[in-house]
């Protein structure tokens, strides 16, 4: 009877004020988390051209831009796994504070970067905080919200990334070539620490796991258990592969919307500097509107048809739309019409990681498993898809390279077939 009553109520009915507060705080942290990643994507051309003393579109600017993306993925992997383990052992709130402080400080210090090694070091340290914050915040949301609202709340949490992208796009547009000022904005999330410290409590599920660990019946945040005990080991590997496809295609395919827009404008006779500015808005605003809608709707769709079918839908659709965006548009306006659809599927699938990954692991391993899955996927992507992306984009036409790279979306649709369906289930204990 209780299940029937629950199915007849809206997902948001009965959600407490504190649960909404946790969602808002987690989303705020994730917004600036994404800002830190996207602001480099949007300003790297101007930054590296100035540091290297070369033209905006030079081969070295492109090469180091791709290389620093790999550095960012590596830092996110190491930081994500480290802070995920610490969050399982010492609590969600305290580790969230550490990760936010970390990416805020090192983002602000980027203002002073004048050498390539400055950029490399700071991007690595920013990424460590970014990678850790996502797993902690996503675990917190999934543990605080009830089963009926978990997918929707997790989708809202992850879709807040769109605001971070918009903030980055607006900041990059306003500072123009004065890229240093865009990184000072990254200091602002440090103010969140006071709010987190005052408002957030450790979830009851984590407290139960902590009590069991103290009693000696369980271990928290154990990588050994995660990779040696079934079914957690298979789920961790599957999550890593899923995230590798999603994160690799994001950096190799999804953000190429900006480059496609710039090349289309230049081909239409627009001045390269003006084309670069317009392309930032085409990607950061227009494409991201579609991406944000996809992120928000992933949760409701997965609540209806299941997690696995939703992942398959988004991956197959992304595979189809990628070559269409590359080769069909004959004008900038036509490209702008397609970019939101492109963003809907190529970005929208990412909400699935916040929805699905917490449902794969027990309380004592949740943040660890999520971090290994999401951030372990970063390192796989860095040394496979991104490595391939850099060489392909340097040796062939951008449209051809991006279309070929879109083939990885089919791999994601295949990987999910080997993972369990978790729709309507309680979180593993």
C-alpha positions as CSV (number, residue, x, y, z in Angstrom):
1,X,0.0,0.0,0.0
2,X,2.8,2.4,0.9
3,X,4.4,1.9,-2.5
4,X,1.1,2.6,-4.3
5,X,0.7,5.8,-2.3
6,X,4.2,6.8,-3.1
7,X,3.7,6.2,-6.8
8,X,0.6,8.5,-6.8
9,X,2.4,11.5,-5.3
10,X,4.7,14.0,-7.0
11,X,8.4,13.4,-6.4
12,X,8.8,16.7,-4.6
13,X,5.9,16.3,-2.2
14,X,7.0,15.7,1.3
15,X,10.6,16.9,0.7
16,X,11.7,18.7,3.9
17,X,13.3,22.1,4.0
18,X,16.6,20.6,5.0
19,X,16.6,18.3,2.0
20,X,16.1,21.3,-0.3
21,X,18.8,23.1,1.5
22,X,21.3,20.3,0.9
23,X,20.4,20.2,-2.8
24,X,20.9,24.0,-3.0
25,X,24.3,23.9,-1.3
26,X,25.5,20.8,-3.2
27,X,24.4,22.5,-6.5
28,X,26.2,25.8,-5.6
29,X,29.4,23.9,-5.1
30,X,29.0,22.0,-8.3
31,X,28.2,25.3,-10.2
32,X,31.6,26.7,-9.3
33,X,33.2,23.3,-9.8
34,X,32.1,23.4,-13.4
35,X,33.1,27.0,-13.7
36,X,36.7,26.1,-12.9
37,X,36.8,23.6,-15.7
38,X,34.9,25.6,-18.3
39,X,36.7,28.9,-17.8
40,X,39.9,27.3,-19.0
41,X,38.2,25.8,-22.0
42,X,36.9,29.3,-22.9
43,X,40.1,31.3,-22.2
44,X,42.8,28.8,-23.0
45,X,43.4,30.3,-26.5
46,X,44.0,33.8,-25.2
47,X,46.0,32.5,-22.2
48,X,48.3,30.3,-24.1
49,X,48.8,32.7,-27.0
50,X,49.9,35.3,-24.5
51,X,52.2,33.0,-22.5
52,X,53.7,31.5,-25.6
53,X,53.9,34.8,-27.5
54,X,52.2,33.2,-30.5
55,X,49.0,33.7,-32.6
56,X,45.7,32.5,-31.2
57,X,45.3,29.6,-33.7
58,X,48.9,28.4,-33.7
59,X,49.8,24.7,-33.5
60,X,51.5,25.1,-30.2
61,X,48.5,26.9,-28.7
62,X,46.3,24.0,-29.8
63,X,48.8,21.4,-28.6
64,X,49.2,22.8,-25.1
65,X,45.5,23.4,-24.9
66,X,44.8,19.7,-25.4
67,X,47.7,18.7,-23.1
68,X,46.4,20.8,-20.2
69,X,43.0,19.3,-20.6
70,X,44.7,15.9,-20.0
71,X,46.5,17.4,-16.9
72,X,43.1,18.5,-15.6
73,X,41.7,15.1,-16.1
74,X,44.6,13.5,-14.3
75,X,44.4,15.9,-11.3
76,X,40.6,15.3,-11.1
77,X,41.3,11.5,-11.0
78,X,43.8,11.7,-8.2
79,X,41.9,14.2,-6.2
80,X,38.6,12.5,-6.8
81,X,39.7,9.1,-5.6
82,X,41.6,10.6,-2.6
83,X,38.8,12.8,-1.4
84,X,36.2,10.1,-2.1
85,X,38.0,7.7,0.3
86,X,38.4,10.5,2.9
87,X,34.7,11.4,2.6
88,X,33.7,7.8,3.4
89,X,36.1,7.7,6.3
90,X,35.7,11.2,7.8
91,X,32.4,12.5,6.6
92,X,30.8,14.4,3.7
93,X,30.7,17.8,5.2
94,X,34.3,18.2,6.2
95,X,35.7,16.9,2.9
96,X,33.3,19.1,0.9
97,X,34.8,22.1,2.7
98,X,38.4,21.0,1.9
99,X,37.6,20.4,-1.8
100,X,35.8,23.8,-2.3
101,X,38.7,25.6,-0.5
102,X,41.2,23.8,-2.7
103,X,39.8,24.7,-6.1
104,X,38.9,28.2,-5.0
105,X,42.4,29.2,-3.9
106,X,44.3,27.6,-6.8
107,X,41.9,29.1,-9.4
108,X,42.5,32.6,-7.9
109,X,46.3,32.0,-8.1
110,X,46.0,31.4,-11.9
111,X,45.6,35.2,-12.2
112,X,49.4,35.3,-11.6
113,X,50.4,32.6,-14.1
114,X,53.1,33.7,-16.6
115,X,54.7,30.3,-17.5
116,X,53.5,27.0,-18.8
117,X,54.5,25.2,-15.7
118,X,52.4,27.7,-13.6
119,X,49.4,26.8,-15.7
120,X,50.1,23.0,-15.5
121,X,50.6,23.0,-11.8
122,X,47.6,25.2,-10.9
123,X,45.2,23.3,-13.3
124,X,46.3,20.0,-11.7
125,X,45.6,21.3,-8.2
126,X,42.3,22.9,-9.2
127,X,41.3,19.6,-10.7
128,X,42.0,17.7,-7.5
129,X,39.5,19.9,-5.7
130,X,37.0,19.7,-8.6
131,X,37.2,15.9,-8.8
132,X,36.7,15.4,-5.1
133,X,33.8,17.9,-4.7
134,X,31.5,16.2,-7.2
135,X,31.6,12.7,-5.6
136,X,31.1,14.1,-2.1
137,X,28.2,16.4,-3.1
138,X,26.5,13.7,-5.3
139,X,26.7,11.1,-2.5
140,X,25.3,13.7,0.0
141,X,22.3,14.4,-2.2
142,X,21.6,10.7,-2.9
143,X,21.8,9.8,0.8
144,X,19.6,12.7,2.0
145,X,16.7,12.4,-0.5
146,X,14.2,9.6,-0.3
147,X,14.0,6.9,-3.0
148,X,11.1,8.4,-4.9
149,X,12.9,11.7,-5.3
150,X,16.5,10.6,-5.6
151,X,16.8,10.5,-9.4
152,X,15.1,13.9,-9.9
153,X,17.1,15.6,-7.1
154,X,20.3,14.1,-8.5
155,X,19.5,15.3,-12.0
156,X,18.8,18.8,-10.7
157,X,22.1,18.7,-8.8
158,X,24.1,17.7,-11.9
159,X,22.1,20.1,-14.2
160,X,23.2,23.0,-12.1
161,X,26.5,22.6,-14.0
162,X,24.8,24.6,-16.8
163,X,24.8,27.7,-14.6
164,X,28.6,27.2,-14.1
165,X,29.1,27.0,-17.9
166,X,27.0,30.1,-18.4
167,X,28.9,32.0,-15.7
168,X,32.2,30.9,-17.4
169,X,30.9,32.0,-20.8
170,X,29.7,35.4,-19.6
171,X,33.0,35.9,-17.7
172,X,35.1,34.9,-20.7
173,X,33.1,37.2,-22.9
174,X,33.3,40.2,-20.5
175,X,37.1,39.9,-19.9
176,X,37.7,39.4,-23.6
177,X,41.5,38.8,-23.9
178,X,42.2,39.8,-20.3
179,X,41.8,36.2,-19.3
180,X,43.4,36.7,-15.8
181,X,40.3,38.4,-14.4
182,X,38.1,35.4,-15.2
183,X,40.1,33.3,-12.7
184,X,39.6,35.8,-9.9
185,X,35.9,34.9,-10.0
186,X,36.9,31.4,-9.1
187,X,37.8,32.6,-5.5
188,X,34.1,33.3,-4.8
189,X,33.1,29.7,-3.9
190,X,35.3,29.9,-0.8
191,X,32.4,31.8,0.7
192,X,30.4,28.6,0.5
193,X,32.5,27.1,3.2
194,X,30.8,29.1,5.9
195,X,27.3,28.0,4.6
196,X,28.4,24.3,4.4
197,X,29.9,24.4,7.9
198,X,26.8,25.9,9.5
199,X,24.0,24.2,7.6
200,X,25.1,20.7,6.5
201,X,24.8,17.6,8.8
202,X,26.3,14.2,8.1
203,X,23.7,11.9,6.5
204,X,22.3,9.2,8.8
205,X,23.4,6.5,6.3
206,X,27.0,7.7,6.7
207,X,26.7,7.7,10.5
208,X,25.4,4.1,10.4
209,X,28.4,3.1,8.3
210,X,30.7,5.0,10.7
211,X,29.2,3.2,13.7
212,X,29.7,-0.2,12.0
213,X,33.3,0.7,11.2
214,X,34.0,1.6,14.8
215,X,32.4,-1.7,15.9
216,X,34.9,-3.5,13.7
217,X,32.3,-5.1,11.4
218,X,32.9,-3.0,8.3
219,X,35.6,-0.9,6.7
220,X,34.9,2.5,5.2
221,X,36.4,3.8,2.0
222,X,38.4,0.6,1.3
223,X,39.8,0.4,-2.2
224,X,40.8,-3.2,-1.6
225,X,37.2,-4.2,-0.9
226,X,35.9,-2.1,-3.8
227,X,38.2,-4.0,-6.3
228,X,38.2,-7.4,-4.7
229,X,34.7,-8.1,-3.6
230,X,31.8,-8.8,-5.9
231,X,29.6,-7.2,-7.0
232,X,31.3,-3.9,-6.1
233,X,34.4,-4.6,-8.2
234,X,32.4,-5.2,-11.4
235,X,30.3,-2.1,-10.8
236,X,33.4,0.0,-10.2
237,X,35.0,-1.1,-13.4
238,X,31.7,-0.6,-15.3
239,X,31.3,2.9,-13.8
240,X,34.8,3.8,-14.8
241,X,34.2,2.8,-18.4
242,X,30.9,4.6,-18.6
243,X,32.5,7.8,-17.2
244,X,35.5,7.4,-19.6
245,X,33.2,7.5,-22.5
246,X,31.1,10.4,-21.2
247,X,34.1,12.5,-20.1
248,X,36.2,11.7,-23.0
249,X,33.5,12.6,-25.5
250,X,32.7,15.7,-23.6
251,X,36.2,17.2,-24.0
252,X,36.7,15.7,-27.5
253,X,33.3,16.1,-29.0
254,X,30.8,18.2,-26.9
255,X,33.0,21.2,-26.4
256,X,34.0,21.1,-30.1
257,X,30.7,22.9,-30.6
258,X,32.7,26.1,-29.9
259,X,35.3,25.2,-32.5
260,X,32.7,24.2,-35.1
261,X,30.9,27.6,-34.6
262,X,34.2,29.5,-35.0
263,X,35.2,27.7,-38.1
264,X,31.7,28.2,-39.6
265,X,31.8,31.9,-38.9
266,X,35.3,32.2,-40.4
267,X,34.2,30.3,-43.5
268,X,31.4,32.8,-43.8
269,X,33.9,35.7,-43.9
270,X,33.7,36.8,-40.2
271,X,36.8,38.3,-38.7
272,X,38.6,35.6,-36.7
273,X,38.7,37.6,-33.5
274,X,34.9,38.4,-33.7
275,X,34.3,34.7,-34.7
276,X,36.1,33.6,-31.5
277,X,33.9,35.8,-29.3
278,X,30.7,34.7,-31.0
279,X,31.7,31.1,-30.8
280,X,32.1,31.3,-27.0
281,X,28.4,32.4,-26.7
282,X,27.3,29.8,-29.3
283,X,28.8,27.0,-27.2
284,X,28.5,28.5,-23.7
285,X,24.9,29.7,-24.0
286,X,23.1,28.3,-27.0
287,X,24.4,24.7,-26.9
288,X,24.4,24.6,-23.2
289,X,20.7,25.5,-23.0
290,X,20.0,22.2,-24.8
291,X,22.6,20.5,-22.6
292,X,20.9,21.8,-19.4
293,X,17.5,20.5,-20.5
294,X,19.0,17.1,-21.2
295,X,20.6,17.1,-17.7
296,X,17.3,18.0,-16.0
297,X,15.2,15.5,-18.0
298,X,17.6,12.5,-17.5
299,X,16.3,11.9,-14.0
300,X,12.5,11.9,-14.9
301,X,13.1,9.8,-18.0
302,X,15.2,7.3,-16.1
303,X,12.4,7.1,-13.4
304,X,10.0,6.1,-16.2
305,X,11.9,3.7,-18.4
306,X,14.9,2.8,-16.2
307,X,18.5,3.9,-15.8
308,X,19.9,1.6,-18.5
309,X,17.4,2.4,-21.2
310,X,17.9,6.1,-20.7
311,X,21.7,5.8,-21.0
312,X,21.2,3.8,-24.2
313,X,18.8,6.4,-25.6
314,X,21.2,9.3,-24.9
315,X,24.3,7.5,-26.2
316,X,22.7,6.4,-29.5
317,X,21.1,9.8,-30.1
318,X,24.5,11.5,-29.4
319,X,26.1,9.1,-31.9
320,X,23.5,10.1,-34.6
321,X,23.5,13.9,-33.9
322,X,27.3,14.4,-34.0
323,X,27.9,13.9,-37.7
324,X,24.7,15.8,-38.4
325,X,26.1,18.9,-36.6
326,X,29.5,18.5,-38.3
327,X,28.3,18.2,-41.9
328,X,24.7,19.4,-42.4
329,X,24.9,23.1,-41.5
330,X,25.6,25.4,-44.4
331,X,25.2,28.6,-42.4
332,X,25.8,29.8,-38.9
333,X,22.1,30.1,-38.2
334,X,21.6,26.5,-39.1
335,X,24.4,25.4,-36.8
336,X,22.9,27.4,-34.0
337,X,19.6,25.6,-34.5
338,X,21.3,22.2,-34.2
339,X,23.6,23.0,-31.3
340,X,20.9,22.7,-28.5
341,X,20.0,19.2,-29.8
342,X,23.7,18.3,-29.9
343,X,24.1,19.6,-26.3
344,X,20.9,17.8,-25.1
345,X,22.3,14.3,-25.8
346,X,26.1,14.8,-25.6
347,X,25.9,16.6,-22.3
348,X,22.6,15.3,-20.9
349,X,23.9,11.8,-20.3
350,X,26.2,13.2,-17.6
351,X,23.4,13.6,-15.1
352,X,23.1,9.8,-15.2
353,X,26.4,9.5,-13.3
354,X,24.9,11.5,-10.4
355,X,21.7,9.5,-10.6
356,X,23.1,6.0,-11.2
357,X,26.5,5.8,-9.5
358,X,25.3,6.3,-5.9
359,X,22.9,3.4,-6.5
360,X,25.7,1.0,-7.3
361,X,27.6,1.0,-4.0
362,X,26.9,0.5,-0.3
363,X,27.0,3.3,2.3
364,X,30.6,2.5,3.4
365,X,31.9,2.6,-0.1
366,X,29.6,5.1,-1.8
367,X,31.8,8.1,-2.2
368,X,34.8,5.9,-2.9
369,X,33.0,3.9,-5.6
370,X,31.6,7.1,-7.1
371,X,35.0,8.7,-7.1
372,X,36.7,5.7,-8.6
373,X,34.0,5.5,-11.2
374,X,33.7,9.1,-12.2
375,X,37.3,10.2,-11.7
376,X,38.9,6.9,-12.8
377,X,37.0,7.5,-16.0
378,X,38.9,10.7,-16.3
379,X,42.3,9.0,-16.4
380,X,41.1,6.4,-18.9
381,X,39.7,9.2,-21.1
382,X,42.9,11.3,-20.7
383,X,45.1,8.6,-22.1
384,X,42.8,7.2,-24.8
385,X,40.0,9.4,-26.2
386,X,41.8,12.7,-25.5
387,X,45.1,11.5,-26.8
388,X,43.4,10.3,-29.9
389,X,41.4,13.5,-30.1
390,X,44.5,15.7,-30.2
391,X,46.2,13.8,-33.0
392,X,43.1,13.4,-35.1
393,X,42.2,17.1,-34.8
394,X,45.8,18.0,-35.8
395,X,45.9,15.7,-38.8
396,X,42.4,16.0,-40.4
397,X,39.5,18.4,-40.8
398,X,37.8,19.2,-37.5
399,X,34.4,18.0,-38.8
400,X,35.8,14.7,-39.8
401,X,37.7,14.2,-36.6
402,X,34.7,15.1,-34.4
403,X,32.5,12.7,-36.3
404,X,34.9,9.8,-35.9
405,X,35.3,10.6,-32.2
406,X,31.5,10.5,-31.9
407,X,31.7,6.8,-32.5
408,X,32.7,6.3,-28.8
409,X,29.1,7.1,-27.9
410,X,28.1,3.6,-29.2
411,X,30.7,2.1,-26.9
412,X,28.9,3.7,-23.9
413,X,25.6,2.1,-25.0
414,X,27.3,-1.3,-25.0
415,X,29.0,-0.9,-21.6
416,X,25.7,-0.2,-19.8
417,X,24.3,-3.5,-20.9
418,X,26.6,-5.3,-18.5
419,X,25.6,-3.2,-15.4
420,X,22.5,-3.7,-13.2
421,X,19.2,-1.8,-13.4
422,X,18.7,0.1,-10.1
423,X,15.4,1.9,-10.8
424,X,13.0,1.8,-7.8
425,X,15.6,0.2,-5.5
426,X,16.8,1.4,-2.1
427,X,20.5,2.4,-1.9
428,X,22.7,-0.6,-1.1
429,X,23.5,-0.9,2.7
